[in-house]
Amino acid sequence: MRAADPAARELAVIGCGAIGLTTALAAQRAGLRVRIYARERLPDVRSFYATGVWSPDSRVCTSEYATADFKTRWEEMARTSFRRYQTLLGLPG
């Protein structure tokens, strides 16, 4: 990950749900100083109640609109995401 401004060393993250915390962690690992601003804290964040799962059943794209390479691209995205999440947890991926 690279900062838009190479001189930037600090990042403000809005929200402490799954996406906010993942963004903060990735930025911190990239060497940025991170500050999180959040209206709610666990367990009152939306991510705590929503699964946030993207799966072939998520209806992100119906077969009527899917391109020929959709299945291959979807599988590649899912495998890449899984490996990244395993790494974040310190597990082999």
N, CA, C and O atoms as CSV, one atom per row, in Angstrom:
chain,resi,resn,atom,element,x,y,z
A,1,MET,N,N,0.838,-1.165,0.000
A,1,MET,CA,C,0.000,0.000,0.000
A,1,MET,C,C,0.884,1.228,0.000
A,1,MET,O,O,1.899,1.268,0.695
A,2,ARG,N,N,0.502,2.235,-0.780
A,2,ARG,CA,C,1.243,3.489,-0.833
A,2,ARG,C,C,0.302,4.641,-0.528
A,2,ARG,O,O,-0.862,4.635,-0.928
A,3,ALA,N,N,0.813,5.613,0.175
A,3,ALA,CA,C,0.025,6.808,0.452
A,3,ALA,C,C,-0.077,7.631,-0.822
A,3,ALA,O,O,0.843,7.629,-1.640
A,4,ALA,N,N,-1.194,8.339,-0.996
A,4,ALA,CA,C,-1.360,9.196,-2.164
A,4,ALA,C,C,-0.264,10.256,-2.194
A,4,ALA,O,O,0.243,10.600,-3.261
A,5,ASP,N,N,0.095,10.762,-1.041
A,5,ASP,CA,C,1.183,11.727,-0.913
A,5,ASP,C,C,2.339,11.006,-0.245
A,5,ASP,O,O,2.226,10.629,0.921
A,6,PRO,N,N,3.453,10.801,-0.949
A,6,PRO,CA,C,4.579,10.056,-0.370
A,6,PRO,C,C,5.108,10.651,0.932
A,6,PRO,O,O,5.734,9.949,1.727
A,7,ALA,N,N,4.859,11.946,1.153
A,7,ALA,CA,C,5.323,12.579,2.384
A,7,ALA,C,C,4.367,12.326,3.552
A,7,ALA,O,O,4.711,12.596,4.702
A,8,ALA,N,N,3.183,11.816,3.266
A,8,ALA,CA,C,2.191,11.577,4.320
A,8,ALA,C,C,2.676,10.480,5.258
A,8,ALA,O,O,3.151,9.435,4.815
A,9,ARG,N,N,2.555,10.723,6.535
A,9,ARG,CA,C,2.969,9.742,7.538
A,9,ARG,C,C,1.856,9.438,8.520
A,9,ARG,O,O,2.002,8.576,9.386
A,10,GLU,N,N,0.743,10.145,8.388
A,10,GLU,CA,C,-0.382,9.955,9.290
A,10,GLU,C,C,-1.652,9.741,8.481
A,10,GLU,O,O,-1.796,10.257,7.373
A,11,LEU,N,N,-2.575,8.965,9.058
A,11,LEU,CA,C,-3.838,8.690,8.383
A,11,LEU,C,C,-4.960,8.719,9.400
A,11,LEU,O,O,-4.843,8.141,10.481
A,12,ALA,N,N,-6.047,9.390,9.056
A,12,ALA,CA,C,-7.257,9.365,9.872
A,12,ALA,C,C,-8.215,8.363,9.251
A,12,ALA,O,O,-8.485,8.422,8.051
A,13,VAL,N,N,-8.729,7.445,10.056
A,13,VAL,CA,C,-9.702,6.450,9.602
A,13,VAL,C,C,-11.020,6.760,10.295
A,13,VAL,O,O,-11.073,6.919,11.515
A,14,ILE,N,N,-12.080,6.845,9.502
A,14,ILE,CA,C,-13.400,7.125,10.056
A,14,ILE,C,C,-14.136,5.804,10.229
A,14,ILE,O,O,-14.416,5.107,9.253
A,15,GLY,N,N,-14.447,5.464,11.472
A,15,GLY,CA,C,-15.194,4.245,11.773
A,15,GLY,C,C,-14.307,3.111,12.246
A,15,GLY,O,O,-13.167,2.967,11.805
A,16,CYS,N,N,-14.851,2.304,13.156
A,16,CYS,CA,C,-14.072,1.188,13.704
A,16,CYS,C,C,-14.776,-0.142,13.494
A,16,CYS,O,O,-14.657,-1.063,14.302
A,17,GLY,N,N,-15.516,-0.223,12.387
A,17,GLY,CA,C,-16.107,-1.503,12.006
A,17,GLY,C,C,-15.063,-2.342,11.289
A,17,GLY,O,O,-13.869,-2.044,11.340
A,18,ALA,N,N,-15.512,-3.375,10.631
A,18,ALA,CA,C,-14.591,-4.293,9.956
A,18,ALA,C,C,-13.722,-3.584,8.927
A,18,ALA,O,O,-12.517,-3.828,8.867
A,19,ILE,N,N,-14.306,-2.718,8.124
A,19,ILE,CA,C,-13.531,-2.036,7.087
A,19,ILE,C,C,-12.602,-0.998,7.695
A,19,ILE,O,O,-11.447,-0.893,7.282
A,20,GLY,N,N,-13.079,-0.231,8.664
A,20,GLY,CA,C,-12.232,0.775,9.297
A,20,GLY,C,C,-11.031,0.166,9.996
A,20,GLY,O,O,-9.908,0.647,9.843
A,21,LEU,N,N,-11.263,-0.895,10.765
A,21,LEU,CA,C,-10.148,-1.527,11.480
A,21,LEU,C,C,-9.175,-2.212,10.529
A,21,LEU,O,O,-7.966,-2.189,10.757
A,22,THR,N,N,-9.693,-2.822,9.465
A,22,THR,CA,C,-8.811,-3.456,8.483
A,22,THR,C,C,-7.969,-2.406,7.773
A,22,THR,O,O,-6.776,-2.612,7.552
A,23,THR,N,N,-8.582,-1.285,7.416
A,23,THR,CA,C,-7.853,-0.189,6.781
A,23,THR,C,C,-6.784,0.352,7.710
A,23,THR,O,O,-5.650,0.581,7.288
A,24,ALA,N,N,-7.134,0.559,8.971
A,24,ALA,CA,C,-6.176,1.076,9.945
A,24,ALA,C,C,-4.999,0.124,10.121
A,24,ALA,O,O,-3.849,0.558,10.175
A,25,LEU,N,N,-5.280,-1.150,10.210
A,25,LEU,CA,C,-4.221,-2.142,10.381
A,25,LEU,C,C,-3.300,-2.186,9.168
A,25,LEU,O,O,-2.078,-2.229,9.316
A,26,ALA,N,N,-3.878,-2.177,7.974
A,26,ALA,CA,C,-3.063,-2.205,6.750
A,26,ALA,C,C,-2.195,-0.954,6.649
A,26,ALA,O,O,-1.028,-1.040,6.265
A,27,ALA,N,N,-2.749,0.198,6.988
A,27,ALA,CA,C,-1.986,1.447,6.935
A,27,ALA,C,C,-0.868,1.445,7.969
A,27,ALA,O,O,0.246,1.889,7.690
A,28,GLN,N,N,-1.165,0.949,9.153
A,28,GLN,CA,C,-0.154,0.871,10.205
A,28,GLN,C,C,0.982,-0.049,9.783
A,28,GLN,O,O,2.153,0.266,9.999
A,29,ARG,N,N,0.645,-1.174,9.189
A,29,ARG,CA,C,1.679,-2.100,8.719
A,29,ARG,C,C,2.502,-1.499,7.585
A,29,ARG,O,O,3.643,-1.904,7.363
A,30,ALA,N,N,1.930,-0.538,6.868
A,30,ALA,CA,C,2.655,0.142,5.790
A,30,ALA,C,C,3.502,1.291,6.327
A,30,ALA,O,O,4.156,1.996,5.558
A,31,GLY,N,N,3.490,1.480,7.649
A,31,GLY,CA,C,4.350,2.479,8.261
A,31,GLY,C,C,3.697,3.801,8.596
A,31,GLY,O,O,4.382,4.732,9.019
A,32,LEU,N,N,2.395,3.910,8.421
A,32,LEU,CA,C,1.705,5.156,8.742
A,32,LEU,C,C,1.273,5.182,10.206
A,32,LEU,O,O,1.012,4.143,10.813
A,33,ARG,N,N,1.204,6.373,10.747
A,33,ARG,CA,C,0.629,6.565,12.081
A,33,ARG,C,C,-0.869,6.731,11.892
A,33,ARG,O,O,-1.303,7.572,11.104
A,34,VAL,N,N,-1.656,5.950,12.594
A,34,VAL,CA,C,-3.101,5.912,12.350
A,34,VAL,C,C,-3.867,6.401,13.566
A,34,VAL,O,O,-3.537,6.076,14.706
A,35,ARG,N,N,-4.892,7.184,13.297
A,35,ARG,CA,C,-5.833,7.597,14.340
A,35,ARG,C,C,-7.228,7.235,13.847
A,35,ARG,O,O,-7.605,7.565,12.722
A,36,ILE,N,N,-7.987,6.556,14.695
A,36,ILE,CA,C,-9.336,6.117,14.328
A,36,ILE,C,C,-10.358,7.025,15.012
A,36,ILE,O,O,-10.294,7.260,16.219
A,37,TYR,N,N,-11.301,7.528,14.216
A,37,TYR,CA,C,-12.403,8.330,14.732
A,37,TYR,C,C,-13.681,7.524,14.542
A,37,TYR,O,O,-13.984,7.087,13.432
A,38,ALA,N,N,-14.431,7.326,15.624
A,38,ALA,CA,C,-15.633,6.506,15.518
A,38,ALA,C,C,-16.734,7.043,16.420
A,38,ALA,O,O,-16.488,7.454,17.554
A,39,ARG,N,N,-17.933,7.030,15.900
A,39,ARG,CA,C,-19.087,7.437,16.701
A,39,ARG,C,C,-19.457,6.323,17.673
A,39,ARG,O,O,-19.739,6.577,18.844
A,40,GLU,N,N,-19.454,5.078,17.173
A,40,GLU,CA,C,-19.772,3.927,18.013
A,40,GLU,C,C,-18.545,3.050,18.182
A,40,GLU,O,O,-17.609,3.106,17.384
A,41,ARG,N,N,-18.561,2.243,19.227
A,41,ARG,CA,C,-17.509,1.249,19.450
A,41,ARG,C,C,-18.166,-0.111,19.585
A,41,ARG,O,O,-19.369,-0.217,19.823
A,42,LEU,N,N,-17.361,-1.143,19.431
A,42,LEU,CA,C,-17.897,-2.492,19.591
A,42,LEU,C,C,-18.598,-2.627,20.935
A,42,LEU,O,O,-18.089,-2.114,21.931
A,43,PRO,N,N,-19.715,-3.279,21.001
A,43,PRO,CA,C,-20.378,-4.062,19.956
A,43,PRO,C,C,-21.424,-3.270,19.178
A,43,PRO,O,O,-22.271,-3.871,18.518
A,44,ASP,N,N,-21.390,-1.947,19.234
A,44,ASP,CA,C,-22.447,-1.143,18.621
A,44,ASP,C,C,-22.178,-0.722,17.183
A,44,ASP,O,O,-22.933,0.082,16.637
A,45,VAL,N,N,-21.135,-1.235,16.558
A,45,VAL,CA,C,-20.863,-0.893,15.157
A,45,VAL,C,C,-21.667,-1.816,14.242
A,45,VAL,O,O,-21.982,-2.946,14.614
A,46,ARG,N,N,-21.990,-1.338,13.065
A,46,ARG,CA,C,-22.823,-2.129,12.144
A,46,ARG,C,C,-22.180,-3.450,11.763
A,46,ARG,O,O,-22.871,-4.453,11.584
A,47,SER,N,N,-20.862,-3.456,11.638
A,47,SER,CA,C,-20.170,-4.690,11.236
A,47,SER,C,C,-20.397,-5.818,12.234
A,47,SER,O,O,-20.330,-6.993,11.871
A,48,PHE,N,N,-20.665,-5.469,13.482
A,48,PHE,CA,C,-20.873,-6.481,14.511
A,48,PHE,C,C,-22.156,-7.265,14.249
A,48,PHE,O,O,-22.261,-8.440,14.603
A,49,TYR,N,N,-23.132,-6.601,13.625
A,49,TYR,CA,C,-24.427,-7.235,13.386
A,49,TYR,C,C,-24.585,-7.769,11.965
A,49,TYR,O,O,-25.393,-8.665,11.722
A,50,ALA,N,N,-23.825,-7.226,11.040
A,50,ALA,CA,C,-23.921,-7.655,9.638
A,50,ALA,C,C,-22.788,-8.626,9.339
A,50,ALA,O,O,-21.686,-8.482,9.868
A,51,THR,N,N,-23.054,-9.593,8.508
A,51,THR,CA,C,-22.006,-10.563,8.192
A,51,THR,C,C,-21.005,-10.002,7.211
A,51,THR,O,O,-19.833,-10.378,7.249
A,52,GLY,N,N,-21.431,-9.113,6.331
A,52,GLY,CA,C,-20.512,-8.554,5.359
A,52,GLY,C,C,-19.934,-9.598,4.415
A,52,GLY,O,O,-18.840,-9.409,3.884
A,53,VAL,N,N,-20.639,-10.678,4.202
A,53,VAL,CA,C,-20.123,-11.773,3.384
A,53,VAL,C,C,-20.456,-11.538,1.914
A,53,VAL,O,O,-21.598,-11.250,1.556
A,54,TRP,N,N,-19.451,-11.664,1.089
A,54,TRP,CA,C,-19.676,-11.698,-0.356
A,54,TRP,C,C,-19.462,-13.125,-0.781
A,54,TRP,O,O,-18.380,-13.679,-0.588
A,55,SER,N,N,-20.451,-13.711,-1.341
A,55,SER,CA,C,-20.340,-15.084,-1.809
A,55,SER,C,C,-21.087,-15.173,-3.130
A,55,SER,O,O,-21.782,-14.230,-3.509
A,56,PRO,N,N,-20.958,-16.282,-3.831
A,56,PRO,CA,C,-21.735,-16.414,-5.066
A,56,PRO,C,C,-23.237,-16.259,-4.832
A,56,PRO,O,O,-23.978,-15.974,-5.772
A,57,ASP,N,N,-23.690,-16.442,-3.603
A,57,ASP,CA,C,-25.106,-16.268,-3.289
A,57,ASP,C,C,-25.460,-14.840,-2.899
A,57,ASP,O,O,-26.611,-14.571,-2.554
A,58,SER,N,N,-24.506,-13.923,-2.944
A,58,SER,CA,C,-24.765,-12.569,-2.468
A,58,SER,C,C,-25.535,-11.726,-3.474
A,58,SER,O,O,-25.922,-10.597,-3.172
A,59,ARG,N,N,-25.757,-12.259,-4.654
A,59,ARG,CA,C,-26.495,-11.571,-5.716
A,59,ARG,C,C,-25.780,-10.312,-6.182
A,59,ARG,O,O,-26.418,-9.354,-6.620
A,60,VAL,N,N,-24.451,-10.317,-6.088
A,60,VAL,CA,C,-23.689,-9.171,-6.566
A,60,VAL,C,C,-23.830,-9.040,-8.079
A,60,VAL,O,O,-23.706,-7.945,-8.627
A,61,CYS,N,N,-24.086,-10.147,-8.742
A,61,CYS,CA,C,-24.252,-10.135,-10.197
A,61,CYS,C,C,-25.072,-11.356,-10.605
A,61,CYS,O,O,-24.684,-12.493,-10.333
A,62,THR,N,N,-26.189,-11.118,-11.248
A,62,THR,CA,C,-26.987,-12.248,-11.719
A,62,THR,C,C,-26.416,-12.765,-13.034
A,62,THR,O,O,-25.703,-12.050,-13.738
A,63,SER,N,N,-26.732,-14.000,-13.353
A,63,SER,CA,C,-26.190,-14.608,-14.575
A,63,SER,C,C,-26.584,-13.819,-15.819
A,63,SER,O,O,-25.882,-13.856,-16.829
A,64,GLU,N,N,-27.679,-13.125,-15.749
A,64,GLU,CA,C,-28.133,-12.311,-16.878
A,64,GLU,C,C,-27.128,-11.210,-17.233
A,64,GLU,O,O,-27.002,-10.836,-18.399
A,65,TYR,N,N,-26.416,-10.695,-16.229
A,65,TYR,CA,C,-25.493,-9.588,-16.449
A,65,TYR,C,C,-24.025,-9.983,-16.345
A,65,TYR,O,O,-23.151,-9.153,-16.594
A,66,ALA,N,N,-23.741,-11.204,-15.991
A,66,ALA,CA,C,-22.354,-11.645,-15.793
A,66,ALA,C,C,-21.614,-11.739,-17.125
A,66,ALA,O,O,-22.163,-12.199,-18.126
A,67,THR,N,N,-20.365,-11.297,-17.114
A,67,THR,CA,C,-19.526,-11.441,-18.300
A,67,THR,C,C,-18.992,-12.867,-18.345
A,67,THR,O,O,-19.123,-13.617,-17.378
A,68,ALA,N,N,-18.399,-13.229,-19.457
A,68,ALA,CA,C,-17.896,-14.598,-19.632
A,68,ALA,C,C,-16.834,-14.960,-18.605
A,68,ALA,O,O,-16.736,-16.118,-18.198
A,69,ASP,N,N,-16.040,-13.984,-18.183
A,69,ASP,CA,C,-14.954,-14.281,-17.241
A,69,ASP,C,C,-15.335,-14.021,-15.783
A,69,ASP,O,O,-14.468,-14.056,-14.910
A,70,PHE,N,N,-16.615,-13.762,-15.502
A,70,PHE,CA,C,-17.022,-13.419,-14.138
A,70,PHE,C,C,-16.656,-14.501,-13.128
A,70,PHE,O,O,-16.098,-14.201,-12.073
A,71,LYS,N,N,-16.963,-15.753,-13.443
A,71,LYS,CA,C,-16.700,-16.848,-12.498
A,71,LYS,C,C,-15.213,-16.938,-12.167
A,71,LYS,O,O,-14.850,-17.104,-11.002
A,72,THR,N,N,-14.359,-16.833,-13.167
A,72,THR,CA,C,-12.907,-16.897,-12.947
A,72,THR,C,C,-12.432,-15.714,-12.116
A,72,THR,O,O,-11.643,-15.884,-11.187
A,73,ARG,N,N,-12.903,-14.528,-12.440
A,73,ARG,CA,C,-12.502,-13.327,-11.690
A,73,ARG,C,C,-13.004,-13.384,-10.252
A,73,ARG,O,O,-12.290,-12.995,-9.327
A,74,TRP,N,N,-14.241,-13.872,-10.060
A,74,TRP,CA,C,-14.810,-13.988,-8.710
A,74,TRP,C,C,-13.976,-14.941,-7.859
A,74,TRP,O,O,-13.658,-14.638,-6.709
A,75,GLU,N,N,-13.625,-16.093,-8.429
A,75,GLU,CA,C,-12.831,-17.071,-7.685
A,75,GLU,C,C,-11.461,-16.500,-7.331
A,75,GLU,O,O,-10.978,-16.699,-6.216
A,76,GLU,N,N,-10.839,-15.800,-8.256
A,76,GLU,CA,C,-9.532,-15.186,-7.991
A,76,GLU,C,C,-9.631,-14.167,-6.856
A,76,GLU,O,O,-8.772,-14.130,-5.975
A,77,MET,N,N,-10.682,-13.339,-6.877
A,77,MET,CA,C,-10.887,-12.351,-5.820
A,77,MET,C,C,-11.102,-13.032,-4.476
A,77,MET,O,O,-10.539,-12.607,-3.467
A,78,ALA,N,N,-11.906,-14.077,-4.456
A,78,ALA,CA,C,-12.192,-14.780,-3.207
A,78,ALA,C,C,-10.937,-15.430,-2.630
A,78,ALA,O,O,-10.703,-15.369,-1.423
A,79,ARG,N,N,-10.135,-16.047,-3.485
A,79,ARG,CA,C,-8.900,-16.684,-3.012
A,79,ARG,C,C,-7.891,-15.649,-2.517
A,79,ARG,O,O,-7.224,-15.869,-1.506
A,80,THR,N,N,-7.777,-14.530,-3.218
A,80,THR,CA,C,-6.874,-13.457,-2.792
A,80,THR,C,C,-7.315,-12.897,-1.444
A,80,THR,O,O,-6.489,-12.688,-0.556
A,81,SER,N,N,-8.609,-12.654,-1.292
A,81,SER,CA,C,-9.141,-12.137,-0.032
A,81,SER,C,C,-8.895,-13.114,1.110
A,81,SER,O,O,-8.471,-12.713,2.193
A,82,PHE,N,N,-9.160,-14.391,0.869
A,82,PHE,CA,C,-8.968,-15.400,1.904
A,82,PHE,C,C,-7.517,-15.426,2.375
A,82,PHE,O,O,-7.248,-15.441,3.576
A,83,ARG,N,N,-6.582,-15.429,1.420
A,83,ARG,CA,C,-5.158,-15.439,1.801
A,83,ARG,C,C,-4.804,-14.206,2.620
A,83,ARG,O,O,-4.059,-14.303,3.595
A,84,ARG,N,N,-5.328,-13.056,2.237
A,84,ARG,CA,C,-5.034,-11.815,2.959
A,84,ARG,C,C,-5.602,-11.869,4.372
A,84,ARG,O,O,-4.922,-11.481,5.323
A,85,TYR,N,N,-6.814,-12.335,4.523
A,85,TYR,CA,C,-7.421,-12.410,5.855
A,85,TYR,C,C,-6.693,-13.419,6.734
A,85,TYR,O,O,-6.519,-13.184,7.929
A,86,GLN,N,N,-6.274,-14.518,6.166
A,86,GLN,CA,C,-5.495,-15.494,6.927
A,86,GLN,C,C,-4.197,-14.849,7.414
A,86,GLN,O,O,-3.796,-15.049,8.561
A,87,THR,N,N,-3.546,-14.079,6.550
A,87,THR,CA,C,-2.308,-13.390,6.925
A,87,THR,C,C,-2.566,-12.409,8.064
A,87,THR,O,O,-1.780,-12.335,9.009
A,88,LEU,N,N,-3.658,-11.659,7.983
A,88,LEU,CA,C,-3.986,-10.704,9.044
A,88,LEU,C,C,-4.188,-11.404,10.382
A,88,LEU,O,O,-3.902,-10.836,11.436
A,89,LEU,N,N,-4.679,-12.632,10.337
A,89,LEU,CA,C,-4.896,-13.407,11.557
A,89,LEU,C,C,-3.651,-14.166,12.007
A,89,LEU,O,O,-3.648,-14.794,13.066
A,90,GLY,N,N,-2.593,-14.106,11.197
A,90,GLY,CA,C,-1.373,-14.829,11.535
A,90,GLY,C,C,-1.470,-16.315,11.238
A,90,GLY,O,O,-0.728,-17.115,11.808
A,91,LEU,N,N,-2.381,-16.688,10.349
A,91,LEU,CA,C,-2.583,-18.093,9.994
A,91,LEU,C,C,-2.033,-18.363,8.599
A,91,LEU,O,O,-1.963,-17.449,7.777
A,92,PRO,N,N,-1.645,-19.599,8.322
A,92,PRO,CA,C,-1.191,-19.903,6.959
A,92,PRO,C,C,-2.359,-19.757,5.987
A,92,PRO,O,O,-3.495,-20.097,6.320
A,93,GLY,N,N,-2.082,-19.258,4.795
A,93,GLY,CA,C,-3.179,-19.026,3.872
A,93,GLY,C,C,-2.965,-19.648,2.562
A,93,GLY,O,O,-3.814,-19.534,1.679
